[in-house]
Amino acid sequence: MSERKYRQHGYQDDDRDRARQPDRDRRPPQEPGAPAATRRLSSEGARNPNLMGFHEVVKCAGCGAPVEPEILSRSNCARCGQALHACAQCAHFNTSATFECTRTIPARISPKDAANDCTLFAVRASWERETSSKVAPSGVSSAQKAFDDLFKL
């Protein structure tokens, strides 16, 4: 019997024990034409055609309502009425930076949620998953239309 108390792999292994064990981690390299089930995953992960897509969206800094990405100097949010060409809506806005802007500006712009004519303004956009279904042209959702079609008399 061995002098080791536990026989788990890796517990107090030394070179002598490793030399006796077969090398289980070695696998022959896969051929390019090998079936997909035996091919390893790439660094990007598995390719799944059923994954949700992503889209770029611009939202109001005040209420979070989606707005058009084309923001003019005097644009306002349709939902809450807040000015959209303001520091709070800018991609360079950072509360921990000097004058609360990551760009070099000569003077502090205050208040941050009021409209201004800053030439360095860039709209802040984010990426979101496309989780909602498309609305039918008549204004009825596709799920509701499918339900109505199921029980048509």
C-alpha positions as CSV (number, residue, x, y, z in Angstrom):
1,M,0.0,0.0,0.0
2,S,1.2,3.5,-0.7
3,E,2.4,5.9,1.9
4,R,-0.1,8.6,0.8
5,K,-3.2,9.1,2.9
6,Y,-5.4,10.4,0.0
7,R,-5.4,9.0,-3.5
8,Q,-6.9,12.1,-5.2
9,H,-5.1,13.4,-8.3
10,G,-3.0,16.4,-7.4
11,Y,-2.7,15.7,-3.7
12,Q,1.0,15.8,-2.8
13,D,2.0,14.6,-6.3
14,D,5.7,14.4,-7.1
15,D,7.5,13.7,-10.3
16,R,7.7,9.9,-9.6
17,D,3.8,9.6,-9.5
18,R,3.4,11.7,-12.6
19,A,5.7,9.6,-14.6
20,R,3.6,6.5,-13.9
21,Q,0.2,8.1,-14.8
22,P,-0.8,8.1,-18.5
23,D,-1.1,11.6,-20.0
24,R,-4.9,12.0,-20.3
25,D,-4.9,15.7,-21.2
26,R,-3.1,15.1,-24.5
27,R,-5.4,14.9,-27.5
28,P,-4.5,14.6,-31.1
29,P,-4.9,17.9,-33.1
30,Q,-8.3,18.3,-34.8
31,E,-8.4,18.3,-38.6
32,P,-10.0,21.3,-40.4
33,G,-12.7,19.0,-41.9
34,A,-13.6,17.4,-38.6
35,P,-17.3,17.2,-37.5
36,A,-18.6,20.2,-35.6
37,A,-19.3,18.2,-32.5
38,T,-15.6,17.3,-32.1
39,R,-14.2,20.8,-33.0
40,R,-13.2,23.0,-30.1
41,L,-14.9,26.3,-29.5
42,S,-13.2,29.4,-30.7
43,S,-12.2,32.2,-28.3
44,E,-15.4,34.0,-29.3
45,G,-17.5,31.1,-28.0
46,A,-20.2,29.1,-29.8
47,R,-22.0,30.6,-32.7
48,N,-25.7,30.5,-32.0
49,P,-28.1,31.9,-34.6
50,N,-30.8,32.3,-31.9
51,L,-28.9,34.9,-29.9
52,M,-30.5,38.3,-29.5
53,G,-29.1,41.2,-31.6
54,F,-27.8,44.5,-30.3
55,H,-28.7,48.0,-31.4
56,E,-27.4,51.5,-30.5
57,V,-29.9,53.6,-28.6
58,V,-29.9,57.2,-27.3
59,K,-31.9,58.0,-24.2
60,C,-32.9,61.1,-22.4
61,A,-30.7,61.8,-19.3
62,G,-33.7,63.0,-17.4
63,C,-36.5,60.4,-18.0
64,G,-34.8,57.6,-19.9
65,A,-37.1,57.8,-22.9
66,P,-35.5,56.9,-26.3
67,V,-34.8,59.9,-28.4
68,E,-33.5,60.5,-31.9
69,P,-29.7,60.3,-32.2
70,E,-29.7,63.5,-34.3
71,I,-29.7,66.1,-31.5
72,L,-29.8,69.8,-32.6
73,S,-28.7,72.7,-30.4
74,R,-32.3,73.5,-29.1
75,S,-33.7,69.9,-29.1
76,N,-36.0,68.9,-26.2
77,C,-37.2,65.6,-25.0
78,A,-40.7,64.9,-26.2
79,R,-41.6,63.1,-22.9
80,C,-40.2,65.3,-20.1
81,G,-39.2,68.5,-22.0
82,Q,-35.5,68.5,-20.8
83,A,-32.9,70.0,-23.1
84,L,-31.0,67.3,-25.1
85,H,-28.0,69.5,-26.2
86,A,-26.7,69.7,-22.6
87,C,-23.7,68.4,-20.6
88,A,-25.8,65.7,-18.9
89,Q,-26.6,64.2,-22.3
90,C,-23.0,64.4,-23.6
91,A,-20.6,61.4,-24.0
92,H,-17.8,63.5,-22.4
93,F,-19.7,64.2,-19.2
94,N,-17.9,62.8,-16.1
95,T,-18.6,64.0,-12.6
96,S,-15.1,63.1,-11.4
97,A,-13.2,65.1,-14.2
98,T,-12.2,68.7,-14.1
99,F,-15.2,71.0,-14.7
100,E,-17.2,67.6,-15.0
101,C,-15.9,67.1,-18.6
102,T,-13.3,64.7,-19.9
103,R,-12.3,67.2,-22.6
104,T,-10.3,70.3,-21.8
105,I,-12.7,73.3,-21.6
106,P,-11.7,76.8,-20.5
107,A,-14.5,77.3,-17.9
108,R,-17.2,75.3,-16.1
109,I,-20.6,75.1,-17.7
110,S,-23.4,75.3,-15.2
111,P,-26.1,74.0,-14.9
112,K,-25.4,70.7,-16.5
113,D,-28.9,69.9,-17.5
114,A,-29.6,73.2,-19.3
115,A,-29.1,73.7,-23.1
116,N,-25.7,75.1,-24.1
117,D,-23.8,75.7,-27.3
118,C,-20.7,73.6,-26.5
119,T,-18.7,72.7,-29.6
120,L,-17.3,69.5,-28.1
121,F,-20.8,68.0,-27.6
122,A,-21.1,64.4,-28.6
123,V,-24.3,62.5,-28.0
124,R,-24.1,59.7,-25.4
125,A,-25.3,56.4,-26.9
126,S,-25.5,52.9,-25.4
127,W,-25.9,49.4,-26.8
128,E,-28.9,47.4,-25.8
129,R,-30.2,43.9,-26.6
130,E,-33.1,43.7,-29.0
131,T,-35.6,42.0,-26.7
132,S,-38.9,43.4,-28.0
133,S,-40.7,42.0,-31.0
134,K,-41.6,44.2,-34.0
135,V,-45.0,45.8,-34.0
136,A,-47.3,45.0,-36.8
137,P,-48.1,47.9,-39.2
138,S,-51.7,48.0,-37.9
139,G,-50.4,48.7,-34.3
140,V,-51.3,45.2,-33.0
141,S,-48.4,43.2,-31.7
142,S,-47.5,39.9,-33.5
143,A,-48.3,37.8,-30.4
144,Q,-51.8,39.4,-30.1
145,K,-52.4,38.9,-33.9
146,A,-51.4,35.2,-33.6
147,F,-53.7,34.8,-30.7
148,D,-56.6,36.4,-32.6
149,D,-55.9,34.3,-35.7
150,L,-56.0,31.2,-33.6
151,F,-59.6,31.7,-32.4
152,K,-61.1,33.2,-35.6
153,L,-64.6,32.0,-36.2
